[in-house]
Amino acid sequence: MISNDAEMKRMRQMEQSTDSTQRGCTSSLLMSCIILTLTTAFVFGWGLAAPNMYSHYTELFLKGENPCSIEGDVAIQSKQNLTATNSINVNSKLDVMSNEDYAGNEKNINPNFQLSPDTQHVNRDSNNNMETNMKKKRFDFVNELIKGIPQTIFLVGAFIGALTGPFWLKVIDRKQAVYVNYIFTFTSSLCMLLSFYLNVSWLFYLSRFLLGYQGGMACVVVPSYIGEIASQRVRGRAGSAFRLSLTIGILIAQVTGMPFMAGNCYSWGWGLAIVSLLPFIGLFLLFLIPNSPTQMIAVYNNEEQAREDLRKLRGTENVQADIDIIHQQIQQRTSGSQSKVLSIPKVLISARYRWPMLTTMILQWSQALSGINAIFFYSSKMFLKAGISPAMIPYANMGTGLINVIATLIGLSLIERIGRRALIVYPMVVMVVVFGVLTFLIECNEDRNSTRLGVIAVIFVFIFLVCFSIGLGPIPFFYANEVSRPEARDSIQALGFVVNYVGNILLSLFFPAFNSMLGGYVFLIFLFFLLISLGFLWLKMPETRNSTIGDLENFWKIPSNPPNDSLIVPCVKT
């Protein structure tokens, strides 16, 4: 019995050694993933997180004021000391004031600064009027919407980048598209520096738009690229590299934004622009990366180049198994009357791609409205409302980035062991519970202003980050590549990211206002969206680990060989 088991194990190992689709992570594949993601996804993560670290300077800058002016420093000191001396409820004030000012300007506050006795007397006599005025300001939607404009413009750029991403892949190959992606980063950094030194606000907004476009385009181009160069055995881990680099970009942006680095009124422009150094290095390294074998055969009919690239990527001379799968996919794709690459409108009306498209879109929608970007965009405000000391908020922000990176690394080891579906569904259940607890904690702390309750709330935020980072964070980035046929892959990927950015645009616009109005109850909005998405994914999301597209189509009961004339039909029930 033992000998038979040993023989079977040896035979399986020999079979895997001759099957190039089951090869592990080679040095060439690892290098390719590192270069591709650190020069694109890292930049996108930086663009998401960096503005939160400098908002107390950029808000003054965009109003036409000098962030380094004495008047600006006095205004900040006044806000701090009013909070310390007035008898008005502290949390009411935190709702109205610029919380980022509290978080980033502790170093500017004179600890010996005190209001004069006359001023204190006036303040005591006018407490009721001030409280009334502040309550009115809490519901100033216009003011709150204006504060979210820089992030909204960034997300609008990402939306357009995701929508037009497939266009670039129609006119140039994937590697060339990455080079084009670098151009948007360089242009964004140049606009930011010109804005910083010339004091021109519209260049600031243009920079945010261009960097957003870079991120949206990268989300379409790079995960598909990685999915086509990775072997079937490690495609989940390789696909997660995009999300991992994005989280590292968020963390490094938070560290760089600390007051002792770029987080001051003299350096914030460089803190937002310096990220272009990575794509600059990528200009000299990208030529080392192999091309997409799928694209070499399907688009350029260059099987010789595809074999050469696959030998590098797999670390073996026998790559026939990969070549056979590529030809099989091409044959299935060209068996009908469709063109080589389906446009977004054709995918939308095709019954064949209905479930890959819908599950991709729901995954991306869940990621956007899970509340993750509310944490990274407005974490300072959230932590203040939870009762965290202003001096500790920069470190709490950095803690979110660190937890995000660590949890994503843990998720990399779990994706191929546990599978995609389990890492999506079960952590989402925990996230729903976390939002319920956070609602209770923050509302309880509204009047008490307890540091202990605030710390407990932050711990639950960290639990949420762990659950998000192991599943809903990385998996949507490569899910479309695993469930879609090559002809529809780029369009389905783009549709998913379009939905993602629509959700994020709505979040960046309305979260500050809803946070001021609803307090802790704002988390119930995220809880509701997660519950709806969880029900759909529980029923319709398949397990894609070690599954072929044929296996997934069987799960959705999609005919494997539909008639040519019925390949593109409206998505209606019969």
LUMMAR-56904 format. One record per atom (N, C-alpha, C): x, y, z. Coordinates in steps of 0.05 Angstrom, whole numbers, plus 5000, padded with zeros to 4 digits. Atoms other than C-alpha are relative to their C-alpha. Example, Ala and Ser with C-alpha at 12.3 -4.5 7.8 and 13.67 -1.06 7.14 Angstrom:
2
501849765000 524649105156 501850245000 498449764999 527349795143 498550225014 
//
This chain:
574
501749765000 500050005000 501750255000 498249784998 505650475019 501450044973 498549985025 509450314956 498250104977 501949905021 503250424913 499550305003 500449724995 502051104946 502550164991 497549865008 509351294935 500250014970 499850015029 508951074863 498050204987 501949815010 502651474851 500950295004 499049734995 505852094883 502250064980 497849955019 511952004839 498950054971 501249975027 507651934776 498750284998 501349735001 503752574794 502250214997 497849815002 510352944804 501150014972 498950015028 512852704736 498150134981 502049885017 506352904704 500050305001 499849714997 506753604733 502550114988 497549895011 513953674712 499950024970 500349985029 511953554639 497750194992 502249835006 505753994644 500750295008 499049734995 507954714637 497950175014 502049854987 501254964663 500049975030 499850054971 502954674732 502750085011 497449904989 509755004739 499550215021 500249814979 510855424800 500950284992 499149735004 513356134808 503050004994 497249995009 519856194768 501150285005 498749744996 524856764774 499050204979 500949825021 522557044708 497150115005 502749924993 515257054729 500050195024 499949834976 516957354797 501050284993 498949745009 521157904765 497950164984 502149875016 515558054716 497850125017 502149914982 510358114771 500950255016 499049784984 514758564813 500350264983 499649765017 516559044756 497350114992 502649915010 509459074729 498350145022 501849904979 505959194796 501250245015 498849784985 511059654830 500050264984 500049765016 510960134771 497250094992 502749935007 503360144763 498250005024 501850034977 499359874822 501050165024 498949844978 504060194873 499450294997 500649725006 503060864839 497150065006 502849964995 495560774842 499350015030 500550004971 495660604916 501150265013 498949754990 500061214929 498050234995 502049805007 494961644893 497549995016 502350034983 489361364935 500450115028 499549944972 492661485003 501350265005 498449764994 497362074996 498450255007 501549754994 492162634994 499050025028 501049994973 489462435062 502150105019 497949924982 496262585092 500750304997 499349725005 496763285063 497650184998 502449855005 489563515062 499850265015 500049764984 490664035117 501650224986 498549815016 495564375069 498650064973 501249965026 492064255003 497350155001 502549854998 485364515028 500550305001 499249725000 488665185044 501050094973 498849935026 492565174979 497850044979 502149985020 486265054937 498150235006 501649764994 482765624973 501550264994 498449765006 488366094951 501650105023 498549914977 491566135019 502749865002 497350124997 498765995038 500049815024 500050194977 499265355080 502150065020 497949944981 505565625112 499750285013 500349734989 502666305130 499550005030 500549974972 502466555201 497049995007 502850004996 495066665194 498949715001 500950285001 494065935176 500749855025 499250144975 497965705237 498450105023 501649894978 494166175283 497249884999 502750115003 487565915255 499949715011 499850274990 489765205270 500249995030 499849994971 491865385340 497450085013 502649914988 485265735353 498149775001 501850235000 481465115332 500749815022 499250194979 485564675378 499250105028 500549904974 484865125438 497150055007 502849984996 477565255428 498949735008 500950274994 476564505430 500749935029 499150074973 480564455495 498650165022 500949834979 477265035532 496950035001 502949975000 469965075511 498749775013 501550224987 464764665547 498149874981 501850135020 461264485482 501049714996 499450285005 461063745466 502249984979 497750015018 467763565434 499349874973 500650155025 464863085383 498550174981 501549835018 460163615356 501950184984 498149835014 466064055340 501649844979 498350165019 470063495308 498549954974 501550045024 464363385259 500350234981 500049775018 464964085232 502850094991 497449895006 472264245235 501549814981 498350165018 477564005187 501749815017 498750194983 479763375222 502849944991 497350045010 485763305178 501950215012 498449794988 488163965208 501049915027 499350104973 488063645277 502249794997 498350235002 491663025253 502850074992 497449955012 497363345216 501550245011 498749754992 498963995252 500650025030 499450004972 500363785323 502750145005 497349884997 507564015312 499950304999 500249715002 505164725298 498750135024 501549894978 501464805363 501850075023 498449924977 504565195420 498749905025 501350124977 503264795483 499450215022 500449794980 503765445525 497950214991 501949805010 498665815482 497449975016 502450004985 492566015523 498350244993 501849785005 486466445512 500050195024 500149814978 486067075553 497549975016 502450034983 481067105611 497650134987 502349875013 476767595572 498949834978 500950175022 476567135513 498549765011 501450234988 474766545558 497250085009 502649914991 469166955588 498050034977 501849965023 466367135520 499249724989 500750275010 466866405499 497949865017 501950134982 463066165560 497250134996 502549875003 457666685548 498749934973 501150045027 456966495474 499949714993 500050295006 457065735481 497549914985 502550095013 449765645462 499950084971 500149915027 450366065400 502049854982 498150155016 456665705377 499049724995 501050275003 453465035389 497949994978 502149995020 447465235348 501250034972 498849965026 451865485291 501449754990 498550245008 456064855291 498149784991 502050205008 449864415288 499050064972 500849925026 447764805227 502149924979 497950065018 454464705195 500349704995 499850285003 454163965207 498549904975 501750095022 448963915152 500450174975 499449845024 452364365101 501249814979 499250205020 452563875043 502050124981 498349875021 455764374995 502950015010 497449984989 461664495041 501449735001 498850264999 462763755051 500749894973 499550095027 462163604977 502550134988 497649865010 467464124961 502649885011 497650124989 472363795008 500749744986 499450265013 471663144969 500750034970 499549965029 473063454900 502649884991 497550125009 480463264896 499949704997 500250295002 478962534910 498049924978 502050075020 472862544865 501250034972 498849975026 476862814806 501949774995 498350245002 481962264819 498449764991 501650235006 476561744816 498650024973 501149965027 473362044754 502149934979 497950085017 480061974721 500449704999 499750294999 480461254744 497749874985 502450105014 473361134717 500550014970 499649975029 475261394648 502349824991 497850175006 481861014650 499249714997 501050285002 478260354663 498249974976 501850025023 473060504610 501449994974 498549995025 478160654556 502449805000 497850194999 483160124579 500149804977 500050185022 480959614526 500850124973 499249865025 482060134471 503049984996 497150015003 489560144485 500949724992 499250285006 489859384481 499149914972 500850055028 486559404412 502150114981 498249865018 491759874382 502949935006 497250074993 498159654419 499949755018 499950244983 500459034457 500250085029 500249944972 500358974532 502550145011 497549874990 507659164544 500150294991 500149725010 506859794501 498050165016 502049864984 500559964540 501150085028 498849934974 504659944605 501850254996 498349765005 509560444574 498250254998 501849785002 503660894557 499050085028 500949954972 501260824629 502050175015 497949844986 507961104653 499750304992 500149725009 506861734611 498050165017 501949874983 500661904651 501150075028 498849944974 504561844716 501950234998 498149785003 510162294691 498650264997 501449755004 505262814667 498650105025 501349934975 501462794732 502050135020 498049894981 507762904774 501050274991 499149745010 509963474729 497950225006 502249804994 503163824737 499950065030 500149964971 503463724812 502250195009 497849834992 510264044819 499750284990 500549735011 508464624773 497950145017 502149894983 502164724814 501150095027 498949944974 506164714879 501850254999 498149785001 511465204857 498850264987 501249775013 507165664813 497450095013 502549934986 501165664860 497650014981 502250025020 496365454804 498249765008 501750224989 490465054831 499049824978 501250185021 487764794764 502049784992 498050215005 494364424753 499949785021 500350204979 493264074819 497849814993 502350175007 486463824796 500749834975 499250155024 489463624728 501849775008 498250214991 494863234763 498549775013 501650214987 489762854805 498449844979 501550145022 485662694742 501949814985 498150175016 491762424704 500949765016 499250224984 494062004762 497749805004 502350184999 487061724769 499749844975 500150145025 487061554695 502149784999 497950204999 493661194704 499149755016 500950224983 490560774760 497849834987 502250155013 484260594722 501049844977 498950145023 488060414660 501749765009 498350224990 493059994700 498449775010 501750214990 487359604732 498949824978 500950165023 485159374663 502349854986 497850105016 491959264630 501649795016 498050164986 496358964684 499049735011 500950274991 492058414718 499649814977 500350185023 490358134649 502849914990 497250065008 497758164630 501249785018 498950194981 499757794693 498649734997 501550255003 494157284684 500849844975 499250145024 496657114614 502949915000 497250104999 503957014633 500449815024 499850184978 502656634698 498949724993 501050275004 501755884699 497349965015 502650054987 494955594718 500449945030 499650084972 497955334783 500350245019 499549774982 500056014811 498750264990 501149765011 495656494773 498550175021 501449854978 491756674837 502050175016 497949854985 498056874875 501250224983 498949795018 500857234814 498050234997 502149795003 494257604805 499850175025 500149854975 494457814878 502350205003 497749824998 501058164867 499250294994 501049735006 497258754838 498950135025 501149894976 493358854901 502150045022 497949974980 499458734945 501750264995 498549765006 503359284909 498450255005 501749774994 497459744915 499950065030 500149954971 497159644990 502750105010 497349904993 504759754995 500150304993 500049725008 503760404957 498550175020 501549864980 498460615007 501750055025 498449984975 503060465066 502350194997 497749825004 509160815037 499250294998 501149725002 504961425020 499350115028 500649914972 502661445093 502550065015 497449954986 509761395119 501350254989 498849765012 512261925070 498550255009 501549774992 506662385093 500250075029 499749924971 508862395166 501450275001 499049734998 510763085191 503150024998 497149995001 518162915197 501249934972 499150055027 518462735123 498750214981 501149805019 514263065068 497450135011 502549904989 508263215114 500350275012 499849734990 509763955122 499450194977 500949805020 507864595085 502050064979 497949955020 514464615048 500549774981 499350245016 514563915019 497649844990 502350175007 507363675008 499849954970 500050035029 507963784933 501749774991 498250225007 513863314929 498949735011 501250244989 510162824974 497949874981 502050095019 504762774920 501249924973 498950035027 509462774860 502349804997 497550165002 515562354878 499649714991 500650285007 512061694862 500849944972 499350055028 513861784788 502849884997 497450125001 520861544805 499949704993 500250295006 518460814802 499549954970 500350045029 515660854731 502550084984 497649925014 522061214711 502049775000 498350244998 526060604735 498949784982 501350205016 520960164700 500650034970 499349955028 522760484633 502449834991 497650145007 529460124636 499849705007 500350284992 526859464665 497849854985 502350135012 520559334627 500749824976 499250165023 524259064566 500849725008 499250264991 526458474609 497649815003 502550164996 519158234616 499249874974 501050135024 516657714567 497350114991 502649915010 510657884523 497949805009 502250184994 503857574533 499949794978 500150215020 504056894498 497349984986 502750015012 496556914488 499750214978 500249785020 497057584452 501849954976 498150055022 503057364411 498749814980 501250205018 499056774382 497450114989 502749935009 491957054380 500050254983 500149755014 493557754355 502150024978 497849975019 500357714320 500749744986 499550265014 500256974299 503049935001 497150044998 507356914325 500549795022 499850224980 507656234359 502949965008 497250044993 515256214357 500850195023 499549814978 515656844401 498649915025 501650094977 510256564446 501549775014 498650224988 514255924457 502550105014 497649894987 520556314472 499450145027 500849864976 516956744523 499149805021 500950204981 513656134555 502349855012 497750144989 520355784563 501350165022 499049824979 522856384603 498250005024 501849984978 516656424644 499649745016 500550264986 515955684660 502649875009 497550134992 523355514666 500349724990 499850265012 522654914621 499850024970 500149995030 523454744547 497349904990 502550115009 516954354543 497750175009 502349824993 511354874541 497649934983 502250075018 506654494495 497350015014 502649994986 501254444548 498850285000 501049735002 500755204551 499250084972 500649945028 500955254475 497349884992 502550145007 495254744470 497650155011 502249864988 490855134518 499450264985 500449755015 492055784481 498649954973 501350065026 490255464414 497149915004 502850084995 484055144445 498250245005 501649764995 481655814470 499650164975 500249855026 483056134402 498049864982 501950155016 479255574367 497150045009 502749964990 473255654412 499050294994 500749725004 473456404403 499350054970 500449955028 473856384327 498049814987 501950195011 468755824319 497450144991 502449845007 463256354315 500750224982 499749785019 462456994277 501150255013 499249764986 465157464330 502850084992 497449905006 471257894321 502049905020 497950104982 477957754355 499650115028 500449884973 476458234413 497350125001 502849904998 469358374435 500150275014 500249744988 467659094451 498149985024 501750004977 464059284515 497049984993 502950045007 457159374481 499349714992 500650285007 457658674451 500049815024 499950164975 459458374518 497450045016 502449934985 453558734550 497549864990 502450125012 448458424502 500449704996 499450295005 451657724501 499149835023 500850194980 448157174539 502349825009 497850184994 454556764536 501850115023 498249884980 458457254580 498550135023 501749874980 452657444626 501149965028 499250054972 454957094689 502950075006 497349894994 462457234683 499950305004 500249704999 460557964672 498750085026 501549914976 455458014729 501549945026 498650064976 459657654781 502550185003 497849815000 465658084762 499150275010 501049734993 461558724768 499150015029 500950004972 458458524835 502449985019 497650004984 465358354863 501350285002 498849735000 468059034842 498250205015 501949824986 461759384868 500349955030 499650064971 462659024935 502550125011 497549894991 469859234939 499850305004 500249714999 468159964925 498350095024 501849914980 462360014974 500249835026 499550144975 465359575028 500850195022 499149804980 467860205062 503050035002 497150004998 475260085050 501150274992 498849745008 476560735013 499050235018 500849804980 472561125065 502250015022 497950014980 477960895113 502550144990 497549885010 483761105068 499650294992 500449725007 480561755044 499650175024 500949834978 477661995110 500649875027 499550144975 480961575164 500550195023 499649814978 483062195203 497350085013 502649924990 475862415209 498649775015 501350234987 473461715227 501349955027 498750064975 478661625281 499550225021 500749794982 477162305311 497249955012 502850054991 469762135314 500049765020 500050234982 471661475348 501350075027 498949924974 475261865403 503049985002 497150035000 482561775383 501350285003 498649754996 487362315406 501250104974 498949905025 489362785349 502949944996 497150055003 496762675363 500549714991 499650285008 495861925351 498849934973 501350075025 491861965287 501949944977 498250085021 497761975239 501049715003 499150284996 500161325271 497849804997 502350185005 493261025269 499649964970 500150015030 493061195194 502149814990 497850175009 499760855185 499549715008 500850274992 497160265224 498149864981 501950125020 491560165174 501549904976 498450085023 496660145118 501649755005 498350234993 501159655154 498349745003 501850234998 495359185172 499149914972 500950075028 493059215099 502149844986 497950145013 499858995074 500449725011 499650264987 500758435125 497849814993 502350175006 493758165113 500049914971 499850085028 494758175038 502149794996 497950215001 501157775046 498949735010 501250244989 497357275088 498049884979 501950095020 491957245034 501449864977 498550135022 497257064982 500449705005 499550284994 498656415018 497449845002 502650144997 491256255027 498549974974 501650005024 488656384957 500149734986 499850265014 491355734927 499449775019 500750224982 489955334990 497149985006 502950004992 482955545010 498250044976 501749955023 480455804944 498850285001 500949725002 477356454919 497350045013 502749964991 470056344937 499950025031 500050004971 471356185011 501250265011 498849754991 475856795018 498450254995 501949775005 470457244991 497749995019 502650034986 464256975025 500350035030 499850014970 466456835097 501150255012 499149744989 470557465109 497950224997 502149805003 464657875082 497949975023 501850044977 460357555137 501150145024 498749874977 465357795189 499950314997 500049715005 465558495157 497250115007 502749924993 457958545165 499850035030 500149984971 458658395239 501650235010 498349784991 464358895246 498650274997 501449745004 460159455217 497850045021 502049984979 454659295266 501250095027 498649934975 459559335324 501050285000 499049735002 462759975299 497850205003 502249824997 456060305294 499350045030 500649994971 454660135367 502150155015 497849884985 461560345392 500250304996 499749725006 461761015357 497650165011 502349864988 454761205378 500150015030 499650004971 456261005450 502150215008 497849824994 462561435447 499450294992 500749735009 458962035418 499950205024 500249834976 457562325488 502349955020 498050064980 462861965529 502850094993 497349935010 468962125486 502149845015 498250184985 472361515518 502349914982 497750105015 479361355494 500049704998 500150295001 478260635512 498149904978 501850085022 472160575467 501150074973 498749925025 476060945413 502049794991 498050205007 481660435416 498649744992 501550255008 476659855413 498950044972 501049955027 473560185351 502249974980 497850035019 480360225318 500749714997 499450295002 481559485334 498049874980 502050115018 475059315298 500550104971 499349915027 477259745239 502349834989 497950185008 483559325237 499049724992 501250265006 479358685238 498750024972 501349965026 475458965179 502249994978 497849995020 482059105142 501149724994 499050275004 484458395153 498149844982 502050155016 477958095126 499950104971 500049895027 478058565066 502549914985 497450045015 485358455049 500549724992 499550275008 485157705046 498149904979 501950095020 479257654999 499050214981 501349805016 475258244974 502050204989 497949825010 481758644965 501349904975 498550095024 485858214917 498449864979 501350195019 480957724885 498650144977 501449875023 476758214843 502050094978 498149915021 483158444807 500649794979 499450205019 484357774775 497749814994 502350185003 477557444779 499049994971 501049985028 475357694710 501849844981 498250155017 481557394679 499649705002 500350284997 479956714707 497349894989 502750095008 472556684687 499350084972 500849895027 472657034619 501749884978 498550085024 474556784551 501650234990 498149795009 480257164517 498650234985 501249795016 475657534469 498450205016 501649824984 471557844525 501550095025 498649964974 476857874580 500450295006 499449724995 478958594572 497550175005 502549854998 471858864564 498749945027 501250074974 469258484625 501750125023 498349884979 475258714666 499450305002 500649715000 473859434644 497350065012 502749964988 466459374662 500149985030 499850044971 468259124731 501250255013 498749764988 472859714744 498350254996 501849775003 467860214716 498050005023 501950024977 462759964768 501550075026 498449954976 468259994821 500350305003 499449714997 469860724806 497550175002 502549864995 462660934801 499349995030 500550034972 461760664871 501950175017 498049844985 468161014895 499550304996 500749725005 466061674863 497750085018 502349944982 459461654900 500950015029 499050004972 463161474964 501650255007 498349774995 468262034958 498450265001 501749765000 462762544944 498350025025 502149984980 457762364997 500849905028 499350104974 461462015053 500550225021 499649794979 463862655088 497450115011 502649894992 456762925089 498449805017 501450214985 453662265111 501349955027 498550044975 459062185164 499350215020 500749784982 457362865193 497149985009 502850014993 449862745191 499349755017 500950254988 449462015212 501849905022 498250104979 455461925257 500749714996 499450295002 456661185272 498049854982 501950145016 450360995234 500850004970 499150015027 454161135169 500949724992 499050275006 456960425174 497749824992 502250175008 449960145165 499550014970 500249985029 450160385093 501849784988 498250205011 456259945080 499049725007 501150264992 452959375119 497849914981 502250065018 446859405074 501149904973 498950085026 450959375009 501449735002 498650264997 455258805035 498049775002 502050214998 449058395053 498849934973 501150055026 446058474984 502049854982 497950135017 452658294949 500649725010 499450264989 453857714996 497949794991 502150185009 447157394978 500449924971 499650065029 448657444903 502449824996 497650155004 455757184908 499849725011 500450274989 453656604952 498749814980 501450165019 449156364897 501449974973 499149995028 452856544833 503050014996 497149995003 460356584847 501149725002 498850274999 464055934829 502850015012 497250034991 470655684856 501749984975 498349995024 475955854803 502749885004 497450124995 481955524835 500449754984 499550235017 484955024785 497749924983 502350065018 478755084743 500450124973 499849895026 478455174669 497550164994 502449855007 473555644635 497749824993 502150195005 469755034612 498749915025 501150084974 468854814684 498150225011 501649784989 466155504703 497450034984 502449985017 461355514644 498149785006 501750214991 458754844667 498550075026 501349914975 457455144736 497750194994 502249815008 453355704703 498149894980 501750145020 450255204654 500050164974 499749875026 452955584594 500849794980 499250205020 453255144531 502850044991 497149985007 460454984513 500450074971 499749945028 459255024438 497350104989 502549895009 453455484423 500050044970 500149955028 451055574352 501250274993 498749755007 454756114314 498150245000 501849775003 448556534302 498750075027 501249934974 446556524376 502150085020 497949934981 453156724405 499650275012 500649744990 451057444412 497050045000 502949974998 443957504437 499550185024 500749834977 440457984484 499849845025 500050134973 440957824558 497150015011 502750014990 433657664569 499349715005 500950284993 430157054599 498149904979 501850125019 426656574553 498049835014 
//
